[in-house]
């Protein structure tokens, strides 16, 4: 069993992958924002939804989640909470696969 509670705003995950933000919103100025001190640890950003809205005026939570969710990658995302979630999902998938009976 795995229990994960997302207790921060998911927008921190978007700040963890500036290339996805840049691609979705067509703004190359967003690329590389993680080099700025305030974005180096995206999970530590206070009020990430507000920060993303300030960076991208057309950002909306639902459409942003739909568009950005499809673009976030394990390799490119700097958010530790995003990585921990993916690791947990991998563990569950491995456990489920291992517990399946062999079909003949």
Backbone as CSV, one residue per row, in Angstrom:
resi,resn,N_x,N_y,N_z,CA_x,CA_y,CA_z,C_x,C_y,C_z
1,UNK,0.836,-1.164,0.000,0.000,0.000,0.000,0.890,1.240,0.000
2,UNK,0.416,2.273,-0.666,1.139,3.536,-0.736,0.170,4.660,-0.430
3,UNK,0.570,5.541,0.447,-0.248,6.701,0.754,0.566,7.943,0.427
4,UNK,0.032,8.758,-0.435,0.657,10.032,-0.776,-0.432,11.085,-0.705
5,UNK,-0.179,12.145,-0.014,-1.125,13.243,0.067,-0.439,14.472,-0.510
6,UNK,-1.030,14.994,-1.555,-0.494,16.208,-2.159,-1.063,17.368,-1.360
7,UNK,-0.235,17.987,-0.568,-0.743,19.022,0.328,-0.274,20.417,-0.082
8,UNK,0.457,20.485,-1.124,0.863,21.773,-1.684,0.191,21.919,-3.039
9,UNK,0.295,23.075,-3.604,-0.299,23.307,-4.909,0.511,22.585,-5.983
10,UNK,-0.200,21.940,-6.894,0.469,21.203,-7.971,1.281,22.113,-8.884
11,UNK,0.993,23.392,-8.877,1.731,24.320,-9.726,3.223,24.319,-9.431
12,UNK,3.621,23.858,-8.245,5.051,23.719,-7.958,5.682,22.739,-8.946
13,UNK,4.910,21.722,-9.347,5.428,20.769,-10.319,5.667,21.458,-11.661
14,UNK,4.811,22.412,-12.015,4.979,23.141,-13.271,6.224,24.021,-13.207
15,UNK,6.454,24.623,-12.052,7.659,25.436,-11.878,8.910,24.566,-11.910
16,UNK,8.743,23.285,-11.625,9.855,22.345,-11.663,10.276,21.952,-13.062
17,UNK,9.475,22.344,-14.051,9.820,22.010,-15.434,9.473,23.188,-16.338
18,UNK,10.365,24.151,-16.346,10.109,25.388,-17.088,9.962,25.160,-18.591
19,UNK,10.594,24.129,-19.123,10.457,23.845,-20.556,9.005,23.503,-20.906
20,UNK,8.323,22.791,-20.015,6.916,22.463,-20.250,6.075,23.736,-20.235
21,UNK,6.321,24.621,-19.276,5.609,25.903,-19.238,5.838,26.686,-20.525
22,UNK,7.086,26.762,-20.943,7.428,27.505,-22.159,6.742,26.910,-23.385
23,UNK,6.741,25.593,-23.491,6.123,24.933,-24.646,4.617,25.136,-24.673
24,UNK,3.965,24.909,-23.547,2.504,25.005,-23.497,2.031,26.429,-23.754
25,UNK,2.738,27.401,-23.195,2.277,28.785,-23.310,3.032,29.601,-24.354
26,UNK,3.903,28.943,-25.117,4.592,29.610,-26.221,5.419,30.809,-25.792
27,UNK,6.100,30.687,-24.664,6.896,31.795,-24.138,8.289,31.283,-23.792
28,UNK,9.232,31.478,-24.696,10.595,30.999,-24.458,11.273,31.711,-23.290
29,UNK,10.738,32.832,-22.852,11.273,33.528,-21.700,11.102,32.737,-20.409
30,UNK,10.211,31.749,-20.421,10.005,30.904,-19.243,11.070,29.815,-19.118
31,UNK,11.714,29.501,-20.227,12.743,28.466,-20.212,13.895,28.863,-19.302
32,UNK,14.277,27.970,-18.430,15.436,28.219,-17.590,15.160,29.029,-16.335
33,UNK,13.884,29.227,-15.981,13.621,30.002,-14.766,14.171,29.310,-13.521
34,UNK,14.411,28.001,-13.635,14.935,27.275,-12.467,16.352,27.718,-12.100
35,UNK,16.992,28.467,-12.976,18.319,29.007,-12.643,18.215,30.198,-11.690
36,UNK,17.013,30.779,-11.594,16.794,31.863,-10.635,16.692,31.252,-9.233
37,UNK,17.294,31.901,-8.274,17.346,31.365,-6.903,15.966,31.003,-6.370
38,UNK,14.953,31.797,-6.639,13.632,31.538,-6.051,12.948,30.304,-6.627
39,UNK,13.426,29.799,-7.771,12.805,28.634,-8.402,13.658,27.372,-8.336
40,UNK,14.825,27.441,-7.708,15.705,26.264,-7.670,15.065,25.083,-6.962
41,UNK,14.285,25.349,-5.931,13.537,24.296,-5.234,12.055,24.622,-5.419
42,UNK,11.444,24.096,-6.473,10.065,24.486,-6.777,9.075,24.144,-5.663
43,UNK,9.359,23.129,-4.872,8.455,22.757,-3.787,8.493,23.756,-2.634
44,UNK,9.496,24.605,-2.596,9.620,25.597,-1.531,9.024,26.952,-1.920
45,UNK,8.565,27.079,-3.157,7.981,28.345,-3.607,6.650,28.558,-2.891
46,UNK,6.521,29.708,-2.249,5.263,30.038,-1.577,4.214,30.417,-2.619
47,UNK,3.036,29.857,-2.484,1.900,30.149,-3.373,2.242,29.953,-4.851
48,UNK,2.647,28.743,-5.229,3.069,28.517,-6.614,1.978,28.816,-7.645
49,UNK,0.702,28.623,-7.308,-0.369,28.931,-8.269,-0.350,30.423,-8.612
50,UNK,-0.147,31.246,-7.606,-0.082,32.690,-7.838,1.152,33.037,-8.667
51,UNK,2.261,32.370,-8.368,3.500,32.638,-9.097,3.341,32.250,-10.574
52,UNK,2.759,31.077,-10.827,2.543,30.663,-12.220,1.614,31.649,-12.907
53,UNK,0.555,32.081,-12.232,-0.368,33.067,-12.818,0.341,34.390,-13.120
54,UNK,1.274,34.777,-12.265,2.040,36.005,-12.514,2.955,35.840,-13.726
55,UNK,3.521,34.650,-13.886,4.412,34.384,-15.021,3.653,34.216,-16.331
56,UNK,2.454,33.627,-16.240,1.654,33.301,-17.432,0.247,33.850,-17.203
57,UNK,-0.035,34.998,-17.770,-1.310,35.661,-17.486,-2.524,34.827,-17.896
58,UNK,-2.395,34.011,-18.921,-3.539,33.205,-19.367,-3.674,31.863,-18.635
59,UNK,-2.814,31.606,-17.655,-2.867,30.347,-16.920,-4.181,30.209,-16.154
60,UNK,-4.787,29.022,-16.274,-5.957,28.657,-15.482,-5.715,27.253,-14.962
61,UNK,-6.178,26.989,-13.738,-5.845,25.725,-13.069,-6.261,24.483,-13.866
62,UNK,-7.497,24.409,-14.324,-7.968,23.187,-14.981,-7.300,22.989,-16.336
63,UNK,-7.337,24.001,-17.187,-6.708,23.843,-18.504,-5.187,23.692,-18.355
64,UNK,-4.615,24.362,-17.370,-3.178,24.218,-17.130,-2.822,22.802,-16.731
65,UNK,-3.642,22.216,-15.851,-3.390,20.830,-15.424,-3.505,19.878,-16.609
66,UNK,-4.492,20.109,-17.455,-4.672,19.225,-18.615,-3.500,19.334,-19.583
67,UNK,-3.079,20.546,-19.859,-2.001,20.744,-20.831,-0.626,20.399,-20.259
68,UNK,-0.360,20.868,-19.063,0.964,20.660,-18.478,1.149,19.241,-17.976
69,UNK,0.088,18.627,-17.483,0.189,17.256,-16.981,0.721,16.299,-18.032
70,UNK,0.354,16.533,-19.268,0.806,15.673,-20.365,2.260,15.942,-20.754
71,UNK,2.818,17.059,-20.298,4.173,17.443,-20.707,5.238,17.250,-19.639
72,UNK,4.825,17.046,-18.395,5.817,16.903,-17.328,6.554,15.580,-17.477
73,UNK,7.849,15.613,-17.268,8.665,14.412,-17.433,9.477,14.141,-16.176
74,UNK,9.738,12.893,-15.968,10.592,12.498,-14.836,11.978,13.106,-14.999
75,UNK,12.505,13.067,-16.189,13.880,13.501,-16.444,14.041,15.009,-16.326
76,UNK,13.009,15.763,-16.696,13.159,17.214,-16.742,12.612,17.966,-15.556
77,UNK,11.965,17.276,-14.638,11.293,17.977,-13.551,12.147,18.004,-12.289
78,UNK,12.302,19.192,-11.713,13.147,19.387,-10.532,12.375,19.288,-9.226
79,UNK,11.065,19.069,-9.288,10.256,18.995,-8.068,10.468,17.652,-7.378
80,UNK,10.920,17.702,-6.153,11.132,16.476,-5.374,9.811,15.757,-5.118
81,UNK,8.748,16.504,-4.839,7.453,15.854,-4.581,6.933,15.149,-5.825
82,UNK,7.193,15.697,-7.000,6.810,15.047,-8.251,7.580,13.733,-8.410
83,UNK,8.881,13.778,-8.117,9.721,12.575,-8.224,9.271,11.496,-7.240
84,UNK,8.945,11.901,-6.016,8.502,10.945,-4.995,7.188,10.292,-5.415
85,UNK,6.268,11.077,-5.976,5.008,10.509,-6.461,5.269,9.466,-7.544
86,UNK,6.100,9.804,-8.523,6.387,8.853,-9.601,7.072,7.598,-9.087
87,UNK,7.989,7.759,-8.153,8.656,6.589,-7.566,7.633,5.688,-6.872
88,UNK,6.693,6.288,-6.155,5.656,5.513,-5.484,4.758,4.784,-6.462
89,UNK,4.398,5.446,-7.560,3.572,4.795,-8.577,4.321,3.642,-9.246
90,UNK,5.615,3.848,-9.481,6.429,2.757,-10.035,6.443,1.557,-9.089
91,UNK,6.591,1.838,-7.796,6.618,0.760,-6.806,5.301,-0.005,-6.806
92,UNK,4.196,0.700,-6.852,2.883,0.037,-6.883,2.751,-0.808,-8.139
93,UNK,3.144,-0.265,-9.277,3.038,-1.020,-10.537,3.882,-2.284,-10.477
94,UNK,5.072,-2.192,-9.922,5.944,-3.359,-9.791,5.318,-4.400,-8.873
95,UNK,4.775,-3.955,-7.743,4.140,-4.873,-6.799,2.914,-5.544,-7.416
96,UNK,2.119,-4.781,-8.140,0.930,-5.358,-8.790,1.330,-6.383,-9.844
97,UNK,2.337,-6.057,-10.606,2.805,-6.982,-11.639,3.335,-8.271,-11.015
98,UNK,4.080,-8.133,-9.929,4.663,-9.302,-9.266,3.598,-10.170,-8.596
99,UNK,2.493,-9.580,-8.200,1.465,-10.342,-7.482,0.455,-11.000,-8.414
100,UNK,0.523,-10.711,-9.693,-0.420,-11.332,-10.639,-0.108,-12.805,-10.825
101,UNK,-1.139,-13.625,-10.837,-0.875,-15.040,-11.101,-0.409,-15.255,-12.549
102,UNK,0.455,-16.207,-12.725,0.958,-16.529,-14.054,-0.154,-17.253,-14.812
103,UNK,-0.465,-16.747,-15.997,-1.496,-17.398,-16.820,-0.831,-18.322,-17.812
104,UNK,-1.442,-19.499,-17.977,-0.883,-20.482,-18.910,-1.860,-20.791,-19.985
